[in-house]
Amino acid sequence: MVDVLLNCLIQILSTLGMILISGQIIAFFNKLFYKIVGSKGRVICYVTGFIGTPLHELGHVLMCVIFGHKIHKINFYSPNSPDGTLGYVSHSYNKNNLWQKAGNFFIGVGPIIIGYLALFGLLYLLLPELLLSAVDRLQYIDFADNSIQSLKGFFEIFVELFKGAVFWQWWVFIFLGSFIALHMTLSKPDLEGAMSGLILCLLAFLAVNTISALISMAIVKEITCIMLILFNFMLFFFCIFLMIIVVMCALAKVIVRR
């Protein structure tokens, strides 16, 4: 039973935990960026929001569809809204439906998930060779087995990404990535919605692992392996977003001082 709980914990931390923690870190640096640029922040938000906001809302919409929530209204981008809200998705669900209730978590963090998927898609379209090379190597990184060696291997994969800097496509990727990064911040309602479904998600992990263990412990370990591979990919794209937003904060600091 201890082995099952340990595997369950690893799975939860490497997926749900990764999504929540990475989202909060990105939100912190986004707030720092807008604080640095001051009064110019609203203009930047409007310009980057042309791409970032619809993608943010699409993350909510996609998860609403997957988890069967009823969508009442979608506003992908409205820069002239009276309350300053650039976009929103109004939806409802059956509170007696466990699938829909658990879906609240994924609907809330949808912008983080869609952000990673968008970055994956951009890299595939603009620099497919770099992406395929990263994909081929990331699946063999195992932080649970050898943390130090895995960290070294992950760092090498991430650094290899910069080989694309000699191509114009790389700079387009970074430019569009900044538009996405600046609008991945989860709002207070997003987080509250996500938290309302978190407990059910945790129970689902426990149930799946317990049932799997009754059949074969090998299934539990295979699930853990898959979750760790997902973690590797999320960590990779999170590091790209983090690099982009940190550089933007540094550049903003330099420009504002002049």
C-alpha positions in Angstrom: 0.0 0.0 0.0 2.9 2.4 0.8 4.3 1.8 -2.7 0.9 2.6 -4.2 0.6 5.8 -2.2 4.1 6.9 -3.2 3.4 6.3 -6.8 0.2 8.2 -6.5 1.9 11.2 -4.9 4.6 11.3 -7.6 1.8 11.2 -10.3 -0.1 14.0 -8.6 2.9 16.3 -8.0 4.3 15.7 -11.6 1.0 16.7 -13.2 -1.5 18.6 -11.1 1.2 20.0 -8.9 3.3 21.0 -11.9 0.4 22.8 -13.6 -0.5 24.8 -10.4 3.1 25.7 -9.4 4.2 26.7 -12.9 1.1 28.8 -13.3 1.8 30.7 -10.1 5.4 31.3 -11.0 4.4 32.6 -14.5 1.8 34.8 -12.8 4.4 36.2 -10.4 6.7 37.3 -13.2 3.8 38.6 -15.3 2.7 40.9 -12.4 6.4 41.9 -12.0 6.6 42.8 -15.7 3.4 45.0 -15.6 4.6 46.6 -12.4 7.9 47.5 -14.1 6.3 49.0 -17.2 3.8 51.0 -15.1 1.3 53.1 -17.1 2.4 51.5 -20.4 1.2 48.1 -19.1 -2.4 48.6 -20.3 -1.3 49.3 -23.9 1.0 46.3 -23.9 -1.8 44.2 -22.4 -4.2 45.2 -25.2 -1.6 44.6 -28.0 -0.4 41.2 -26.7 -4.0 40.4 -25.7 -5.0 40.2 -29.4 -3.4 36.8 -29.4 -2.9 35.9 -25.7 -6.5 36.5 -24.5 -8.3 34.4 -27.1 -5.9 31.6 -26.4 -6.5 32.0 -22.7 -10.2 31.8 -23.1 -9.9 28.9 -25.6 -8.2 26.9 -22.8 -11.3 27.3 -20.7 -13.6 26.5 -23.6 -11.7 23.4 -24.6 -11.9 22.0 -21.1 -15.6 22.9 -20.8 -16.2 20.8 -23.9 -14.1 17.9 -22.7 -15.8 17.8 -19.3 -19.3 18.4 -20.5 -20.0 21.8 -19.1 -22.7 23.9 -20.7 -21.2 27.1 -22.2 -23.6 30.1 -22.0 -21.4 32.8 -23.5 -17.9 33.3 -24.8 -16.0 36.6 -25.2 -12.6 35.8 -26.7 -11.4 39.4 -26.8 -13.0 42.7 -25.9 -10.5 45.5 -25.3 -13.3 48.1 -24.8 -15.3 46.3 -22.0 -16.5 48.7 -19.2 -14.9 46.6 -16.4 -11.6 46.1 -18.2 -12.1 42.4 -18.6 -10.5 41.4 -21.9 -12.3 38.0 -22.2 -14.4 35.5 -20.3 -16.3 32.2 -20.6 -19.6 31.8 -18.8 -20.5 28.1 -18.1 -22.4 25.9 -15.8 -22.4 22.2 -14.8 -24.4 19.5 -13.0 -23.2 19.5 -9.4 -24.2 15.9 -9.0 -22.0 14.8 -11.9 -18.6 13.9 -10.6 -16.9 14.1 -14.0 -18.2 17.6 -14.5 -17.3 18.6 -11.0 -13.7 17.3 -11.3 -13.5 19.1 -14.6 -13.6 22.4 -12.7 -9.9 21.9 -12.0 -8.9 21.6 -15.6 -11.3 24.3 -16.7 -9.7 26.7 -14.2 -6.1 25.8 -15.3 -7.1 25.5 -19.0 -5.0 28.6 -20.0 -1.8 26.9 -18.6 -2.5 23.7 -20.5 -3.4 25.5 -23.7 -0.3 27.7 -23.3 2.0 24.6 -23.3 0.1 23.1 -26.2 0.4 26.4 -28.2 4.1 26.6 -27.6 4.5 23.0 -28.7 2.5 23.7 -31.9 4.6 26.9 -32.6 7.8 25.0 -32.2 6.5 22.2 -34.4 5.5 24.7 -37.2 8.6 26.9 -37.0 11.5 24.6 -35.8 10.3 21.0 -36.2 13.8 19.6 -36.1 14.5 21.2 -32.7 11.2 20.0 -31.3 11.7 16.4 -32.6 15.2 16.3 -31.1 13.8 17.5 -27.7 10.9 15.1 -27.8 13.2 12.2 -28.5 15.4 12.9 -25.6 12.9 14.2 -23.0 11.0 10.9 -22.9 14.2 9.2 -21.5 14.7 11.8 -18.6 13.7 10.2 -15.3 14.0 12.5 -12.3 12.6 9.8 -10.0 15.5 7.5 -10.8 18.5 9.7 -11.0 17.8 13.4 -10.2 21.3 14.8 -10.8 21.9 13.0 -14.1 18.4 13.8 -15.2 18.8 17.5 -14.4 22.1 17.6 -16.3 20.4 15.9 -19.3 17.4 18.2 -19.1 19.7 21.3 -19.0 21.5 20.0 -22.1 18.2 19.6 -24.0 17.1 23.1 -23.0 20.4 24.7 -24.0 20.2 22.9 -27.4 17.0 24.9 -28.1 19.2 28.1 -28.4 20.8 26.6 -31.5 17.8 27.8 -33.3 18.7 31.5 -32.6 20.5 31.7 -35.9 17.2 31.3 -37.7 14.5 33.9 -38.1 11.9 31.3 -37.1 13.4 31.1 -33.6 12.8 34.8 -33.0 9.2 34.6 -34.3 8.7 31.7 -31.9 10.0 33.8 -29.0 8.0 36.8 -30.1 4.7 34.9 -30.3 5.6 33.0 -27.1 5.8 36.4 -25.2 2.2 37.2 -26.4 1.1 33.9 -24.9 3.1 34.1 -21.7 1.8 37.5 -20.8 -1.8 36.1 -20.8 -1.3 32.8 -19.0 -2.0 34.3 -15.6 -5.0 32.7 -13.9 -7.6 35.0 -12.5 -9.0 34.7 -9.0 -12.2 33.0 -10.4 -10.0 30.6 -12.4 -8.1 29.5 -9.3 -11.3 29.3 -7.2 -12.9 27.1 -9.9 -9.8 24.9 -10.1 -9.7 24.4 -6.4 -13.3 23.3 -6.3 -12.4 20.3 -8.5 -9.1 19.5 -7.0 -10.2 17.1 -4.3 -12.1 15.0 -6.8 -9.1 14.8 -9.0 -6.9 13.7 -6.1 -9.4 11.0 -5.2 -9.5 9.9 -8.9 -5.7 9.4 -8.8 -6.0 7.4 -5.6 -8.9 5.2 -7.0 -7.2 4.5 -10.3 -3.9 3.5 -8.6 -5.7 1.4 -6.0 -7.7 -0.5 -8.6 -4.6 -0.9 -10.8 -2.6 -2.2 -7.9 -5.2 -4.9 -7.3 -4.6 -6.1 -10.9 -0.8 -5.6 -11.1 1.7 -3.2 -9.5 3.3 -3.0 -12.9 0.3 -1.0 -14.2 0.8 1.5 -11.4 4.4 1.9 -12.3 3.5 2.3 -15.9 1.1 5.1 -15.1 3.8 6.8 -13.0 6.2 6.5 -15.9 3.7 8.2 -18.3 3.0 11.0 -15.8 6.7 11.6 -15.4 7.1 11.9 -19.2 4.3 14.5 -19.2 6.1 16.3 -16.4 9.3 16.5 -18.5 7.4 18.1 -21.4 5.6 20.6 -19.2 8.8 21.5 -17.4 10.5 22.0 -20.8 7.9 24.4 -22.0 7.5 26.1 -18.6 11.3 26.8 -18.8 10.8 28.4 -22.2 8.0 30.6 -20.9 10.0 31.5 -17.8 13.0 32.4 -19.9 10.8 34.7 -22.1 9.1 36.5 -19.2 12.3 36.9 -17.2 14.1 38.4 -20.2 11.1 40.7 -20.8 11.2 41.9 -17.2 15.0 42.6 -17.5 14.5 44.5 -20.8 11.6 46.5 -19.3 13.7 47.4 -16.4 16.5 48.7 -18.6 14.1 50.6 -20.9 12.2 52.2 -18.1 15.5 53.5 -16.5 16.4 55.4 -19.6 
